[in-house]
Amino acid sequence: MKTILITGGASGIGKGIAMQILKKGDRVIAIGSSKANGNTFIDEARQIGATDRAFYTQANLSLEKENRRIIKEVKESFQSLNALILCATKHSKIYTETEEGLELTFALDYLSRFVLSYGLKESLEITDNPIILNVCGSGMKGNIDWNDLHHKNSFESQKVMMHGSRLNDLLGVGFVQNDTVGKIKYIMYNPWAVQTPSMMEMFSSPIMKLMYKIIGKTVEQAAILMTELLDNPPSVAISAYRERKKLNLDHPSYNSDNAKRLYNLTVALIKDLSKQ
């Protein structure tokens, strides 16, 4: 039986993946911010006979200290992890700052994924063929705003969301650059258009909402594609996909020098946060 941790695992795409995994007979640790969603997740797991394989932990992953708590608790409660799936996200229309002084989307969409990727690395390496699946808008155009990584000086919700995807592409590249063991397969995955409540809330125009409903996949359809990839992962250390299409890592989004730069800036930021 595999053990798979999913952030955002009690709602949206994360929950869709969790249910697919539970139906296969594996164990899921879902992390989420809502007690109500957690109760629903456990109830739905019970309905498919997976109560003993479904675990829910409530946490505010936009806080670096909460990510460290989760890492500690997972290491204490589970011997190992076969996969880490990073789905937790928040699309805010207005600038919102966490109690640690970071813009919310940056903290949840990027920094949390950085901390968990490195913090749970040893738990993954215990198992055969471990995987990190980072669900983001991988391989899209856009530049990194090095002078305002977490949007204190300028905030536009859709640009911030896309900026987070650029950071996650570099997170994957940097993780593999720093991985001296080389056992973990790191996958950046772009599900393309999916009809999640959070994405529908991003569009104020009724026409845009309608178009997204027409072109977007259901959560279940997107989850099936991702579980197929988990069952048959690529053999290379790092890869990126848009739906079933493998992306070219020569794309500027995966620039190795930028990945090193972002890694160093992130490590410095985490050191500052640990002093609070």
C-alpha positions as CSV (number, residue, x, y, z in Angstrom):
1,M,0.0,0.0,0.0
2,K,1.4,3.4,-1.0
3,T,1.1,6.5,1.2
4,I,0.5,9.7,-0.6
5,L,0.3,13.2,0.9
6,I,-1.9,15.7,-0.9
7,T,-2.0,19.4,0.0
8,G,-5.4,20.9,-0.8
9,G,-6.5,17.3,-0.6
10,A,-10.1,17.9,0.7
11,S,-11.3,20.2,-2.1
12,G,-11.0,20.8,-5.8
13,I,-8.3,19.0,-7.9
14,G,-6.6,17.7,-4.7
15,K,-9.7,16.0,-3.5
16,G,-10.4,14.5,-7.0
17,I,-6.9,12.9,-7.0
18,A,-7.4,11.7,-3.4
19,M,-10.6,9.9,-4.2
20,Q,-9.0,8.2,-7.3
21,I,-6.1,7.1,-5.1
22,L,-8.4,5.8,-2.3
23,K,-10.4,3.8,-4.8
24,K,-7.2,2.0,-5.9
25,G,-6.6,0.9,-2.3
26,D,-3.8,3.3,-1.3
27,R,-3.5,5.6,1.7
28,V,-4.1,9.3,1.5
29,I,-3.0,12.1,3.9
30,A,-5.0,15.1,2.9
31,I,-4.0,18.6,4.2
32,G,-6.5,21.4,4.1
33,S,-7.6,24.6,5.8
34,S,-11.3,23.8,6.3
35,K,-12.7,21.6,9.0
36,A,-16.0,21.3,7.0
37,N,-14.1,20.1,3.9
38,G,-12.1,17.7,6.0
39,N,-15.3,16.2,7.5
40,T,-16.7,15.8,4.0
41,F,-13.5,14.2,2.8
42,I,-13.6,11.6,5.6
43,D,-17.3,11.0,5.0
44,E,-16.8,10.3,1.3
45,A,-13.9,8.1,2.1
46,R,-16.2,6.1,4.4
47,Q,-18.7,5.7,1.6
48,I,-16.1,4.0,-0.6
49,G,-14.9,1.8,2.2
50,A,-11.6,3.7,2.7
51,T,-12.0,5.1,6.2
52,D,-8.9,3.3,7.5
53,R,-6.8,4.7,4.6
54,A,-8.0,8.3,4.7
55,F,-6.4,10.9,7.0
56,Y,-7.1,14.6,7.2
57,T,-5.1,17.3,9.0
58,Q,-6.2,20.9,9.2
59,A,-3.4,23.5,8.6
60,N,-2.9,27.0,7.3
61,L,-0.2,26.2,4.8
62,S,0.2,29.9,3.9
63,L,2.2,30.1,7.1
64,E,5.8,28.7,7.0
65,K,5.6,27.6,10.6
66,E,2.5,25.5,9.8
67,N,4.3,23.7,7.0
68,R,7.1,22.9,9.5
69,R,4.4,21.5,11.9
70,I,3.0,19.3,9.2
71,I,6.4,18.0,8.3
72,K,7.1,17.1,11.9
73,E,3.7,15.4,12.4
74,V,3.9,13.4,9.1
75,K,7.4,12.1,10.0
76,E,6.2,11.1,13.5
77,S,3.0,9.4,12.2
78,F,4.1,7.7,9.0
79,Q,7.2,5.7,8.2
80,S,7.5,7.0,4.7
81,L,5.8,8.6,1.7
82,N,5.5,7.3,-1.8
83,A,4.3,10.6,-3.3
84,L,3.8,14.3,-2.4
85,I,1.1,16.0,-4.5
86,L,1.1,19.8,-4.2
87,C,-2.3,21.2,-5.0
88,A,-3.1,23.8,-2.3
89,T,-3.8,27.1,-3.8
90,K,-5.7,30.4,-3.2
91,H,-6.7,32.9,-5.8
92,S,-7.5,36.1,-4.1
93,K,-8.9,39.2,-5.9
94,I,-7.4,41.6,-3.4
95,Y,-4.0,41.9,-1.7
96,T,-4.1,39.8,1.4
97,E,-1.1,39.5,3.8
98,T,-0.4,36.5,6.1
99,E,0.5,37.1,9.8
100,E,4.1,36.3,8.7
101,G,4.0,39.4,6.4
102,L,3.8,37.6,3.0
103,E,1.3,38.0,0.2
104,L,-1.2,35.1,0.6
105,T,-1.0,33.6,-2.9
106,F,2.8,33.6,-2.9
107,A,2.9,32.0,0.5
108,L,0.5,29.2,-0.3
109,D,1.1,28.6,-4.0
110,Y,4.9,28.8,-3.9
111,L,6.6,29.0,-0.5
112,S,4.6,26.2,1.1
113,R,5.5,23.9,-1.8
114,F,9.1,24.8,-1.5
115,V,9.2,24.0,2.3
116,L,7.3,20.7,1.9
117,S,9.3,19.5,-1.1
118,Y,12.6,19.9,0.8
119,G,11.2,19.1,4.3
120,L,9.6,15.7,3.3
121,K,12.5,14.7,0.9
122,E,13.9,12.1,3.3
123,S,10.5,10.5,3.9
124,L,10.1,10.1,0.2
125,E,13.6,8.7,-0.4
126,I,12.8,5.8,1.9
127,T,10.4,4.3,-0.7
128,D,11.0,3.0,-4.2
129,N,10.2,5.3,-7.1
130,P,9.1,8.4,-5.1
131,I,7.3,11.2,-6.8
132,I,6.6,14.9,-6.2
133,L,3.8,16.2,-8.4
134,N,3.5,20.0,-8.4
135,V,0.2,21.0,-9.9
136,C,0.6,24.5,-11.4
137,G,0.4,26.3,-14.7
138,S,3.7,24.9,-15.9
139,G,5.3,25.9,-19.1
140,M,3.4,29.2,-19.7
141,K,4.9,32.5,-20.8
142,G,5.9,35.1,-18.2
143,N,8.8,36.7,-16.4
144,I,9.8,36.6,-12.7
145,D,9.5,39.9,-10.9
146,W,12.7,39.7,-9.0
147,N,12.2,43.0,-7.3
148,D,8.7,42.1,-5.9
149,L,8.5,38.3,-5.6
150,H,5.6,38.4,-3.3
151,H,3.7,41.3,-4.8
152,K,4.0,43.9,-2.0
153,N,4.3,46.8,-4.5
154,S,1.9,45.6,-7.2
155,F,-1.0,43.2,-7.1
156,E,-3.2,42.0,-10.0
157,S,-4.9,38.7,-9.1
158,Q,-4.5,36.9,-12.4
159,K,-0.9,38.1,-12.9
160,V,-0.1,36.9,-9.4
161,M,-1.5,33.5,-10.1
162,M,0.6,33.1,-13.3
163,H,3.7,34.5,-11.4
164,G,3.2,31.7,-8.9
165,S,3.4,29.1,-11.7
166,R,6.6,30.6,-13.0
167,L,8.1,30.2,-9.4
168,N,7.0,26.6,-9.2
169,D,8.6,25.8,-12.5
170,L,11.9,27.1,-11.1
171,L,11.2,25.3,-7.8
172,G,11.2,22.0,-9.7
173,V,14.4,22.8,-11.6
174,G,16.1,23.9,-8.4
175,F,15.0,20.9,-6.4
176,V,16.6,18.5,-8.9
177,Q,19.8,20.7,-9.1
178,N,20.2,20.4,-5.3
179,D,19.2,16.7,-5.1
180,T,22.4,14.8,-4.6
181,V,20.6,11.5,-4.0
182,G,18.6,11.7,-7.3
183,K,15.9,9.2,-6.3
184,I,12.8,11.5,-6.5
185,K,11.1,12.2,-9.8
186,Y,9.8,15.8,-9.8
187,I,6.9,16.5,-12.1
188,M,5.4,19.9,-12.8
189,Y,1.9,19.4,-14.1
190,N,-0.4,21.9,-15.8
191,P,-4.0,20.5,-15.8
192,W,-5.0,23.3,-18.2
193,A,-8.7,24.5,-17.7
194,V,-10.5,22.7,-14.8
195,Q,-13.9,23.7,-13.4
196,T,-12.9,24.2,-9.8
197,P,-14.8,26.7,-7.6
198,S,-11.7,28.7,-7.0
199,M,-11.0,29.2,-10.7
200,M,-14.6,30.1,-11.4
201,E,-14.4,32.8,-8.7
202,M,-11.5,34.4,-10.6
203,F,-13.7,35.5,-13.5
204,S,-16.0,38.4,-12.9
205,S,-17.4,38.4,-16.4
206,P,-20.4,36.0,-17.0
207,I,-19.1,35.4,-20.5
208,M,-15.7,34.3,-19.2
209,K,-17.4,32.0,-16.7
210,L,-19.5,30.4,-19.4
211,M,-16.5,29.9,-21.7
212,Y,-14.6,28.3,-18.9
213,K,-17.5,25.9,-18.3
214,I,-17.4,25.0,-21.9
215,I,-13.7,24.4,-22.4
216,G,-12.9,23.3,-18.9
217,K,-12.6,19.7,-17.7
218,T,-14.4,18.4,-14.7
219,V,-12.3,17.8,-11.5
220,E,-12.8,14.1,-12.0
221,Q,-11.5,14.2,-15.6
222,A,-8.4,16.1,-14.5
223,A,-7.8,13.8,-11.6
224,I,-7.9,10.7,-13.8
225,L,-5.2,12.2,-16.1
226,M,-2.9,12.9,-13.1
227,T,-3.4,9.5,-11.4
228,E,-2.5,7.9,-14.8
229,L,0.8,9.9,-14.7
230,L,1.4,8.8,-11.1
231,D,1.0,5.2,-12.1
232,N,3.3,5.5,-15.0
233,P,5.8,8.3,-14.1
234,P,8.6,9.3,-16.5
235,S,12.1,7.8,-15.8
236,V,13.9,11.2,-15.9
237,A,14.5,13.2,-12.7
238,I,12.4,16.2,-13.9
239,S,9.6,16.6,-16.3
240,A,6.7,18.9,-17.1
241,Y,3.3,18.2,-18.7
242,R,0.3,20.1,-19.9
243,E,-2.4,17.5,-19.7
244,R,-0.9,14.4,-21.5
245,K,1.6,16.5,-23.5
246,K,5.2,16.4,-22.3
247,L,6.7,19.9,-22.3
248,N,10.2,20.9,-23.5
249,L,12.4,21.9,-20.6
250,D,14.4,24.2,-22.9
251,H,11.5,26.6,-22.4
252,P,12.6,29.8,-20.6
253,S,10.3,28.9,-17.7
254,Y,12.8,26.3,-16.6
255,N,16.0,28.4,-16.8
256,S,18.6,26.8,-14.5
257,D,20.3,30.1,-13.5
258,N,17.0,31.6,-12.5
259,A,16.2,28.4,-10.5
260,K,19.5,28.9,-8.5
261,R,18.7,32.5,-7.9
262,L,15.2,31.8,-6.7
263,Y,16.5,29.0,-4.4
264,N,19.0,31.3,-2.7
265,L,16.4,34.1,-2.3
266,T,13.8,31.6,-0.9
267,V,16.3,30.1,1.6
268,A,17.1,33.6,2.8
269,L,13.4,34.4,3.2
270,I,12.8,31.3,5.2
271,K,15.7,32.1,7.5
272,D,14.1,35.5,8.1
273,L,10.7,33.9,8.8
274,S,12.2,31.5,11.3
275,K,13.4,34.5,13.4
276,Q,9.9,35.7,14.0
